Amino acid sequence: MKKKDNISFKTYSAKPNEVERKWLLVDAEGQTLGRLSTRVATLLRGKHKPEFTPHIDTGDFVVVINASKVKLTGAKEENKVYFHNTLYPGGGRYEKFADVFNKKPERVIEDAVWGMLPKNNLGRKIYGKLKVYANADHPHTAQSPAPVTLG
């Protein structure tokens, strides 16, 4: 029997100063909220990169435009409710999707993406790289974000 070579492979772990971050532009017009949010959360987290490391922020900056043109499927527009607690006794507050969407359509996407990120210091840092705007105008043209096609 032949002796096997003792080959050992090392798992790559990204270092925080080695991570290259890009600016990405996502157009939410005509997109379904849940599918859009999962794709945005993946880009923010960095899971689309081969050097993804779970405990390091390897994700990119994501600019979402046209948040006011996102859509929901089924009867969610009538039935979906957002809950918020003021931390006072009896301080539970409920808002219908239509009210939140009419007041601030950016919040709908922000809440959906936040629900898909880790709830710790890393998740809060990752969430800070999300920029959502109701229409096509955004102040990040100097960063020249690359458009991302969701498909």
C-alpha positions in Angstrom: 0.0 0.0 0.0 1.2 3.4 -0.9 1.8 6.0 1.8 -0.5 9.0 1.5 0.9 12.5 1.4 0.1 14.4 4.6 -1.5 17.5 3.0 -3.1 20.0 5.2 -5.3 22.8 4.1 -5.9 26.0 6.0 -9.3 27.6 6.1 -9.1 31.2 4.9 -10.4 33.8 7.4 -10.8 37.4 6.2 -9.1 40.1 8.2 -11.1 43.4 8.7 -8.4 45.5 7.0 -8.2 43.2 4.0 -11.9 43.5 3.0 -12.7 45.5 -0.1 -16.1 47.1 0.0 -18.0 48.2 -3.1 -21.1 50.4 -3.5 -24.0 48.6 -5.1 -27.2 50.1 -6.4 -30.5 48.1 -6.2 -33.7 49.3 -7.9 -36.7 48.1 -6.0 -39.2 49.1 -8.7 -41.6 46.2 -9.3 -39.7 43.9 -6.9 -41.4 41.7 -4.3 -40.5 42.9 -0.8 -39.3 39.6 0.7 -37.2 38.5 -2.3 -35.7 42.0 -2.6 -34.9 42.0 1.2 -33.2 38.6 1.1 -30.9 39.6 -1.8 -30.1 42.9 -0.1 -29.3 41.2 3.2 -27.0 38.8 1.4 -25.1 41.7 -0.2 -24.8 43.5 3.1 -23.6 40.5 4.9 -21.0 39.6 2.2 -22.3 36.0 1.6 -21.9 36.5 -2.1 -18.1 36.8 -1.8 -15.8 33.8 -1.7 -13.9 35.3 1.2 -17.0 35.5 3.4 -16.2 35.0 7.1 -19.2 34.8 9.5 -17.6 36.9 12.3 -16.2 39.7 10.1 -18.1 42.3 8.2 -17.2 41.4 4.6 -20.2 43.0 2.9 -20.7 45.9 0.6 -22.6 49.2 0.9 -26.1 48.9 -0.7 -28.2 51.8 -1.9 -31.8 50.9 -2.6 -33.8 53.3 -4.7 -37.5 53.5 -5.6 -38.6 52.0 -2.3 -42.1 53.5 -2.9 -42.6 51.1 -5.9 -42.0 47.8 -4.1 -44.9 45.4 -4.0 -46.3 42.7 -1.8 -48.0 39.4 -2.8 -51.4 38.1 -1.7 -53.4 40.0 0.9 -50.4 41.2 2.8 -51.1 44.9 1.9 -54.3 44.7 3.9 -53.3 42.2 6.6 -49.6 43.0 7.4 -49.1 44.8 10.8 -46.0 46.3 12.3 -45.6 46.1 16.1 -43.6 48.5 18.3 -43.4 48.6 22.1 -42.7 51.9 23.8 -41.3 50.0 26.8 -44.0 51.4 29.1 -46.7 49.1 30.6 -49.4 48.7 28.0 -47.2 50.4 25.4 -47.7 48.1 22.5 -48.4 50.0 19.3 -49.6 48.5 16.0 -49.5 50.1 12.6 -50.9 48.8 9.4 -48.7 48.2 6.4 -50.6 50.8 4.3 -50.1 53.5 7.0 -46.3 52.8 7.3 -45.9 52.6 3.5 -47.7 55.9 2.9 -45.8 57.7 5.6 -42.3 56.4 5.0 -41.9 53.7 2.4 -38.2 53.3 3.2 -39.0 51.8 6.6 -40.7 48.8 5.0 -37.5 47.7 3.3 -35.4 48.6 6.3 -37.5 46.6 8.7 -37.5 43.6 6.3 -33.7 43.6 5.9 -33.1 44.2 9.6 -35.1 41.0 10.3 -32.7 39.0 8.2 -29.5 40.3 9.9 -27.9 39.0 13.1 -29.1 40.8 16.2 -25.7 41.7 17.7 -22.9 44.3 17.3 -21.9 42.9 13.9 -25.5 43.0 12.7 -25.9 46.7 13.8 -22.6 47.5 12.0 -23.8 45.7 8.8 -27.2 47.5 9.0 -25.4 50.9 8.9 -24.3 50.2 5.4 -27.9 50.1 4.0 -29.2 53.3 2.4 -32.8 53.3 1.3 -34.6 56.0 -0.7 -38.2 56.4 -1.7 -37.5 57.6 -5.2 -34.6 57.4 -7.7 -32.7 60.4 -6.3 -29.9 59.6 -3.8 -26.9 61.5 -2.5 -24.4 58.7 -3.2 -23.5 59.4 -6.8 -20.0 60.3 -5.9 -19.4 56.7 -4.8 -20.6 55.6 -8.3 -22.5 52.5 -7.1 -22.6 49.6 -9.5 -26.2 48.5 -10.5 -27.2 45.1 -9.3 -29.7 43.0 -11.3 -31.9 40.9 -9.1 -32.9 37.7 -10.8 
